[in-house]
């Protein structure tokens, strides 16, 4: 089935939109990864100067572990998928003529594959944000426990 000019324009616009969403997700992920790294470094620096009691140590350790898990999710989210069958990983295996035919024939399939990739990236980012908030809350609680002198 041949796509009409309007359908081709719509598919091209959808393709560009999905690629833009992936780029936005990667940018957000990079910023959040830098933030998590800064929080981890800051928490480590502050913890060295606080009188740490057992409750603060346990809660702070849990907070740090949750933040490390968030960083792992973020790294996984931006890890390139070079075995994919969409976009440049596919095109790298084709000749110039095959690329032209594949793009003309399979734009909708490429949109579907890239959309699945975008959803996976957003899901990882969302989970990492949730873990970052949880880890931050635990670190705040640990600081309060350390400063309050709970035994």
Helices and strands as residue ranges (DSSP letters): H 5-49, H 54-78, H 88-91, H 96-148
